[in-house]
Amino acid sequence: MPEEKGVLKSKDFAVLLVISTFIVGGAALLMRIFGMKKE
């Protein structure tokens, strides 16, 4: 049982990492687009 919980936790962490990466990447992309539009 504890092993299963540990695997689930690491899986959730991986998903969270991917989501945060997409958010950061999307924010950087938006900033770049707005920066290009300003210039």
N, C-alpha and C positions, 0 to 999 in steps of 0.2 A: 504493500500500500504506500509506504513513504516514498519508494522509488517512483511509482506512478505520479505522485504529487510533484516530485522534483522534476520529472520530465515535462509535466504540464506547465510548471513554473518557467522552465527554460524556454518552452515553446511560446508562452505568452510574452516573455522578454524579447524573443526574436521578432515576434509580430509587432511589438511596441517599438522596437529599434527600426524596423522597416517603415512603419507609419511615420515616426519622427523624422526619418531620413527623407521621406517623400515631402513632408511639411517643410523641412528646411530647404530642400531642393526647389520646391515650388515657390517659396518665398524669395529665394535667390533669383530664380527665373523671372518672377514678377518685378523685382527691383531692377534687374537688368533691362527688361522691356521698358519700364517707366523711365529709366535712365536714358535709354536710346531715344525715346519719344521726346524727352526734355531737350536733348541736344539736337 
